[in-house]
Amino acid sequence: MDKKDTMFGEIIAGLSARDDRIQERIYVHYWGYLMAIASRYFNDRNLAREVVNDSFMKAFKTMYDFKFGGDLQDFQKTFKSWLGTITVRTALDKIRANKSALNYVEEFDEVHTGYVEVEHKLFAEDILKLLHELPDLHRAVFNLYEIEGYSHDEIAGMVNIPVSSSRTYLTRAKQKLRELFIKRIGITDGTA
Amino acid sequence: MEQPKKELIKEIADLFEDYEEAYVPGEWENFQQGRKKRYPFLPIWLKAAAIVLLVSGVVVFSLRNNLEKDQSLSAVVKPSPAKTDSNANSSVQNDNTDSSQGTEEEINTGAANAPAGIAAATPSVSNLGRGIQNSNQGLRSGAVITADAGNEALKNQAQKKESLNYQVPQQLMPVPGSQVNPLQPKDKESATPIVSEALANNSVQKQNQDTLAVKKEKLNTSDFLLAETRKTEAMAKVKPVIAESKWDFGVQVMPSATHSTTKVGAGLVTAYRLSNKLSLSSGISLLQLGSAGNTPGVSGAEAPMSTPSVGPANAENVAGFTTTDKRLLTIQANISAIDIPLGLVYKLNKHYYTSAGISYFNVISEKRNNTYSQLSPVDKTSTNPTTGAVSVYRAFQTQEVAEPAVEKPLKGNSYLGFINFSVGRRQNIFNQYSIQIEPFIKIPVGRLSTQELNLLNSGVKFQLSF
């Protein structure tokens, strides 16, 4: 049993015993993962941190009733996914709270950029910068569909938009990202 | 090694799938602090929310009760429009009968056939005609109004329905001097004038005609019913039953007397009616009690008695004070306290009630005066009548000294203090207001009864309830 398994074993034991001391272990272990999720929705680090802390707060209230099959690997996946779901929903709530409604969509020229190949290794910081240039709703739909793996039906329910709008926003978000990426490559290559 | 080329979006998705930031030391500590700051007043907030919820619950509950009472009241009063309509019906049935019989039947059918009366809100033309006939035979004015209303309805109907079968005016034919022409089915325009003409020829129906002239404006069915309801209510002088809430509130003033002084208290009271006879009362009041207690010679300072120097005459006086020079005689106390009674009130009859309960007693202010009896040495002079020599001698004199007491054993303490008994009389002064006069007695129990003060008190409560 490696160190990671030991840690998860402790987490499971702590959850079973409803021992509050396990919270710190969970917080430290998953903070980076939740922060990565929140950063995709918020450019502001403080807001992202707030979302993460709110998510932990919610999780700590209910995690003692977390059900899993008994398999350690299974627990790792499901618990992480559960925390991720909480964070995504908290982030959406935060966006809604900061704006009157998640419906503002900046119009931009339709430029069809079909397929963009990546020749170099991507860095998360660079892509995050591109993401944050997207309108909130586009970015949220893109994150939810492409990264979190939600369907358009689920996204429509979460963001309170029609399914067709979800598809449209996703398409626009992808196009915009490609444009931005090409521009960026052009700048870095010195071709522009 | 060159990595295989991927589409941008796929690459981004893969990149973020397992992307994690590095943990920043101190985040947990910040989280802990933020968590403490975030809900510092949570318990108080929860308490406030609970209080608000409780109060609003009570208010909603009482309002709901009021509403239910109102509805039941309107259910009682509602037969009035039915009464009007069934007046018309019964007046039709009681053709050629005397008016007193008709009146009796009106009352019966009016109460029993309320829904039917409402259903038959638009009187038929035939009913109308017969109603007019009845009124022609001298029925009381209620019937006249019914026929009148029926006329109005007839006008409405005549205007609305072209296909009405106007056989009714023929029933008006027996009216002496009537120039009624049989109406043709399509003669819509002339329907109302014909009826009016028939009425005009009827000498008894002058009142109806006047009313018709006044009521030129067109009324729809619901307005008609409403107007009739109001009229009938006014005529019948139905006294509306005031829907009473299960909650009673009141303010009270209560002079109360202990065996030594009389003070006045005041407060707010509330009562919840459990049944017709029983109710639970509570409230809060500020009481002032003045009390005095006699103590059985509690010794003060145990200083040795000084021996009388001169004067055999004082020897006897001094003899009683051989051991002490200061004795506590009485304690006079003025107490202000919050009294929260909880009692059960039993209604003996419409006016009289009796109640019994207990009081929670919290002393908020206490002033005590102790009265001591003490011997003081005094120098006295006496003149010998035979020799005229003046002699000075020392005697002891008993004096009563009152001193404010430092100790306040009751202040700040809460007691389950009194058992309360009272008998009262309630008198309504307005619809919702009543005054209550309630002699009471409060008997101290528990720790209050063991005090040297006699807190037994009685008085009369004067209460205004609403």
Interface residues (C-beta under 8 A of the other chain):
Chain A: E24 Y27 V28 W31 G32 Y33 M35 A36 S39 R40 R49 N53 F56 M57 Y115 V116 E117 V118 E119 K121 L122 A124 I127 E146 I147 K174 L177 R178 F181
Chain B: Q3 K5 K6 E7 L8 I9 E11 I12 A13 L15 F16 E17 Y19 E20 E21 A22 Y23 V24 E27 W28 F31 G34 R35
